[in-house]
């Protein structure tokens, strides 16, 4: 990605952190749902399972690297839980690095932060006992370059631990996946399908777009693509495909991410195949999200502090667990331990 896109991505996620924007992961029961998929028990997470696996292998806590650290929550957790004795955290956002440093004041000497572009990795050779990345690899375009550098950065016997979205790139969901989601959308009352969190100006723009004659026609789209900057075309596609009420699951136009986060799910479906070129997977856990992420992405606020909403969410998550565990649907989120 270009430096301009890097800055846009950094600003986007710094804003998400500042505004505490809700995501599908805030849906009632999500944590327990993932825990059951990972361990069979609602109170034991993928992180707990992988930490125990490291202990079972006789892996002693050492020096770690955390990729895409955000505000630093994971690094503090790893120190406090004895997963490592010291850790370095990196992120593309200078604002998030500053937050992480402030949050880690009580861990002085154990945690160090720095800015890094994972598309241009240059980590120290043979420096780390453990490298961890949670929700970051699906934002990386140069996956081959990153995995090669990470392999060289591990000490002998070092491990790579990742938790990530590995589903369809740019959220171009499969027909089977969209069919299951649309079955639920037909059942959900409108108050749970109404999207929340869009700025007022965006909702007004969408309504104006829908009422403007011919604006969504193919020839208008082609003219905009040909004669306007890419950002204008991206906003056009975003408005064209947006729904204020989700009556049907429609994959987003791939170009619309230029207007939000250009790195979003850029090569997510290639993460595991490319990982296997450089690492050997020792343990892989399915963590779902195949129905939850498309269905709850912009509707999650409707289900919070709502008894009936929580009941609907529980039913959807229960079906997702069944479909993932019996192999009917792939798991869009996974946790992987590799060497």
Buried (B, 14 or more C-beta within 10 A) or exposed (E): BEEEBBEBBBEBBBEBBEEEEBBBBBBBBBBBBBBBBBBEEEEBBBBBBBBEBBEEBEBEBBBBBBBBBBBBEBBBEBBEEEBBBBBBBBBBBEBBBEBBBEBBEEBEEBBBBEEBBBBEBEBEEEBBBBBBBBBBBBBBBBBBBBBBBBBBBBBEEBBBBBBBBBBBBBBBBBEEBBEBBBEBBEEBEEEBBBBEBBEEEBEEBBEEBEEEEEBBEEEBBEEBBEEEEEEBBBBBBBBBEBBBEBEEBBBBBBBBBBBBBBBBBBBBBBBBEBBEEBBEBBBBBBBBBBBBBBBBBBBBBBBBEBEEBBEBBBEBBEBBBEBBBEEEBBBBBBBBBBE
